[in-house]
Amino acid sequence: SAKTLNKEMSGKQLPAEVANFLQGPWRESMRLIIIHQGANSEDWKKILLLTETLVWSVQPDNNDDNKKHQLILDSISELSEQLRESTSNLYHDNNLDQELAKVEQVHLKILRGEKLNYQAFDLIDSTNPLVNSQVSISSTLIEKVSSFEAGQWFIDHSNKEENRIKLCLKISSAQQLLFTNFIGIKAAQYSFEEFAYLLSSNTIKPLSNQDPLRATAEKILSTLFNSYQQRQAQTKEKQIHEQKIIREKLEERKTARRKALREAQEIAIEKENTQQKINQEKRHLQEITQQKAQQKQLLSNIEKLQISARVEFIEDNNKSVCKIAAILPANEQYIFVDRAGIKRYAINKQQLAKKLLESSAKIIDYGSSFDNTLEKVVNNLRARKKQ
């Protein structure tokens, strides 16, 4: 479990709450699965996937990658439930609820779009020979450990002091050994492999069954064990009641967590919709501004048109080139004729600008200043004749 966690956490950025959870309750859950079910079990594969997903879910998120961001948001709600289920089924510690709540608070920050506080952390110490994957325990030592029966005494030098401990309980299926001291208080707990290593290094040595202290220790231990059984029977009903209360609290917490997750998701969706609306308004404003600028430019181009200017009109995919025959300043109207001199269009400046904007008309040339001057002369002669 230590090697697996070091591999997943190495080189990653993690909030302190997640790092503490992984190296605490989560590591203990992984260790129990290895002991009880082995590394080829479905539960071990599941806890490996959950470990990878948890680390991935709290990595710094690039908001430009909308697909990845949405994938993280979608996976968080299910991930919280799976983490709680995995730890609750295997690991029972008074601080478990607090540690899980801290991880859930980190996920709620992600859902709300808040920044996470990443802190440096140390990997699990791999100098312990039992953690180092390069150390293997021989089958002979394991068999020797298996041969010890409850009641066997040992001398323990693991704390640089000589302590006598007794094998009180051996669980072969889980490969666990429980030891007590002379007065029956738990002194140590080792796996078969851990104990085999301690035997091979002479850190712990078995004592002969002829040890003079054996009888006294046995008697004390028997008395304490009977007392322990009595206390266990007296507190059994109390434990059942407490477990019921814990289940009720867990259900309340689940309900509150689902509500908080739902509200956080609603906030995230509302925030995203608001941003989309702002972006749409910005694009709409840019389009209007661009249209106004284009329309202003078209009106400026129209004012440059003179008599004999040519404009191409497009109607029903038919193109026709017409020439300005007259410009009426009073109502800013332009008279267009075709090549035969027949009147085709009589439109004002705004109508012409609209056609140019819609690409249903195109200015070919702006006309000759000579034609414009000639028109002015003709118009002046007509005016004098009327007078």
N, C-alpha and C positions, 0 to 999 in steps of 0.2 A: 504493500500500500504506500509506503514511504517513497519507494522508487517511482511508482506511477504518478504520485502527486508532484514530486520534484520535476518529472518530465513535462507534465501539463502546465505547471506554474512557471517553469524556467523561461526567462525572457519576456514574461507577460506583465502588464500593468494591472494591479488589483487594488480595490479599496481594502482598508484594514479589516472591515467586517467580513468580507468574503475570504480573505487569506486566513483569518483566525478560524472561521467555520471549516474551511477545507482541512486545516492541519489539526483541528480538534475533533468535534463530533463526526465529521465526514470520514476522517481517517479511521476512527474507531469502527464505524460501520463497514468500511472496506475490509478492515482486518478481520472482523467477525465473519464476513461472507467467505473470505479466503479459508478461514479455519473450518467453518461448518460445511461449505459447499464446494470449495475449490475454484481454481482459476478458469475452469472450462464450463462453469455453470452459467445459466441464463441470467441469474441475478448479478453475477460478476460483470458480464457483458453490459448489462443495463446500467450498473453503477459507473462503469467506465465512460459510457456515453453521456450520462448525466454530469460527470465531472468535466468532460470536454465542453458540454453545452453551457454549464455554469460559467466556466472561465471565458468562453466566447461571448456570452451575453453581456459581460461587464467591460469588454474591451472598448477603448475609445472609438466612438462612432462618427464616421464621416457623413454628416447630414446630406451631402450632395448625392450619396448613394441611397436613393429613396427605397430601392428594392430591398437592400440589406437592412435598412432602418426599420422597414415594415415587418421584415422577417423576425427581427429581434423583438419587436412589440408583440407579435403574435405568439411567440414561444414563451414569453415570460410567465403568463398566467398558468399554463400547464406545468412549467418548470417548477414553480413554487410548490404546487401540489405534490409533484413527484419527489422533491427534496424532503418534504415533511413526511411523506409516506415511507421513504427509504430509511430515514433516521429514526422515526418513531417505532418502526418494526424491529429495529436491531439495537439501538443505543438508547439507554435510559439514564439521563443525567438531569440534575436539577436546573442546569443552565441551558438545556437544549432549546426550550421555548424562546429564551432570550436571544440565543444565537440565530435561530431561524427568523425571528422577528427583525433582527438587524439586516439579514440578507434580503428579506422582503422589503424593507425600507429602501435599500439600494435599488431594487427593481422598480419601486414606486417613483423614485427620482428619475429613472430612465423614462418611464411612461409620461411623467410630467415635463420631460424635456430639460431637466436640470442637470448641471454638470456634476460629475462624480469627483470625489476627493481621493486621488490615488496616492498611496504611500508605499515606501520601500518595505520589503519583507525578506526574511531569511528562509532559505530552503531547509528542509528537514536534515539534520545532521546524519550524513552517510558514513561517518567514521566508525559507527557501531558495527562490529563484524556481523551482527545478526540482521542489520539493515542492508549491508553490502551484499549485492547479488553474487559476488564472486566467491563467497564462503558457502560451502556445502557441508552438511552434517552427514556422517557416514550412517548407513543402515544399522551397523553394529551398535553404535551409540544409542540410536533411537530404540533399538530392541532392549538395550540395557535399561533405558528410562522406562520402557513399557513394563519391565519385569518388577519394578519397585511396587510394593503394595502399601496401602494406607497403614500408617503406624510407623513407617520407617523414619528414623532420625538422621539428620545431616548436620554437618558443621558448615556454616555459611560465612565466607570472608569477603563477600561482595561489597560491603560498606567499610572495608579496611578494619573491621572488628570481627572477633570470633563470636558468632551467634549460633545457637542450636535451634534448628527448626524441624518441625515434624510434618511429614506428608499426611495431611488430613483427608484430602479428597482427590481422587484421580478420575478424570472424565476422558475415557479412551476415545469416544466418538468425536469429541471436540479437541482432543490432544491438549488438555489443560491440566495443570497441577496446582493445588491449593495447599499452602503451608501455614502452620500456626506456630506460636512460641509456647513456652511452658505453661502459660496461663490461658491458653486457648484463643488468644487474639491473633487475627490474621497477620502473618509476617511477610508473605510473598505470594506471588502468583506467576507461573511461568508456562509457556508452551513447551511441548516435548522438545522441540528444536532448541529453544533458549536454554532449557535445563541441560540438554545434552552438551551444548557448547560450554556451559559453566562447569560441568563435570570434566570435560576434556581439558579445560584450562586449570583444573584444580582449584577453581574459585569456590566450589562446593564439593564436599567429600561425604560419602555415606558413613554412618557410624555402625559399629557392630551391634547386633541385637542383644549382646551381653552387657551393654552399657548400664552401669549401676543406677543411672538416673531414669532409666526407661520406665520402671514400674511406677515411680512417683509421678512422672510426667503423664503416664497413661491414666492414672487415677484422677489427676487434676483435669486432664483433658476430657475424660468421660463425664465428670461432674459438670464441667462447663458446657459440654455439648448437650447434656440433658436439660440444663437450664436454658440453653439457647432454644431447644425444641419447644419448651414450655412457653417461652416468650413469643416464639413464632406462631404458636397456636392461639395465644391471646390476642395477637395483633392482626391475625388473618382477616377477621371481620372488619377491622378498622381499615386495612389496606383495600379491601373490596369497596368500601364506602368512598375512600379517597380516589380510587381508580374511576369510580362513577362520576365523581365531581370533576376529575381531570378530563374525562371524555366529554362532559357537558361544556367545560371551558374550551376544549379544543373545537367543538362544534360551533360555539359562539365566535371563536377566533376565525374559523373558516368562513363563517357568514360575514363577519366584519371585513375579512381580507378580500372576499369576492366583491363586496360592496365598494371597498377602496379601489380595487383594480378596475371595476366597471367605471367608477367616477373618473379615475385617472385616464382611462381609455377615451371616455367622452370628452375630457378636457383636451386630450391630444388631437382627437378628430376635429373638435371645434377650432382649435388653434390652426390646424391644417386648412380647414375650410375658410377661415378668416384670411389666412395668407393667400390662398388661391383667389379669393374675392378681390383682395388688394392688388394682386398681380393682374387680374382681368381688368380692373379699373385703370391701372397704369397703362396697359396695352391699348385700351379703348381711348384714353386721353392722348396717347402718342399717335394713334390712327387719326383722331380728329385734328390734332395739331398738324400732322403731315398733310391731311386733306386740305386744310385751310391754306397752308403754305403753297400747295400745288395749285389750288384754285386762284390764289393771289397771283402766282406766276402766269397762269393761263389768262387771267384778265389783263395782265400787263402785256402779254403777247398779242391779245386781241386788239388792244389799243394801238398797236403798231401796224395793224392791217390798213392798207390803203386801197384805192380804186384799182381794179385789175388783179388784186391778190387772189391766189388760187387756194382752194380748200377741197380736200377729198372727203366725200360723205360716203358712209357705209351703211346700207340698209338691206336687210335680208341677204347678207353675204354678197350684195351687189355694190360695186364701187363706182362712183361718178365724181369727176372733177368739175367743180363749178368755180366761176369767177365772180368777184364782187363787182356788180354794175353800179351800185349806188350805196351811199351811207347816209342815213337820215339822222342827224344829230339830235333832233327833238326827242325822239323816243329810243335813241341808240339802236336803231334797227339797220340790219345789213340785208341788201337785196342781192341774191345770187342767181346767176343765169348759167345755162349750160353752153356747150360749144356752139350751138346753133343760135344763141342769144335769147333763148326762151327762159322765162323766169321759172326757177325751180324752188327757191327757198326765200322766205322773208322772216328772219329771226332776229331777236335782240341779243344784246351782249351776254346776258345771263344764260339764255338758251344755248347759245353757241359754246359758252364755257362748259356747260353741262355735257354737251356732246363730245367736246374735246376730252373732258375728264373720264367719260365712259368709253373712250376710244372709238366712238361712232363717227368721229370727224378728225381730220388731220390737216394741219396747215402745211401747204407745200411751199409757198413763197408769200412774202408780205406785200407784193405789188410794187409798181413803179411810181416814184414821186412825180414823174412827168404826167402820168395819167391823172394823178390826184390834182395836180395844178390845172390841167385842162378842164377837169370837172368843175373846179372853182370858177374858172373863166366863163364856162357855159352857164353855170348857175347865176353868175353876176349879170350876164347878158339877158337871161330870162327875167331876172328881177327888174332890170331897167325897162324891158319891153312892157312888162305889166304896168309899170308906173306911167 
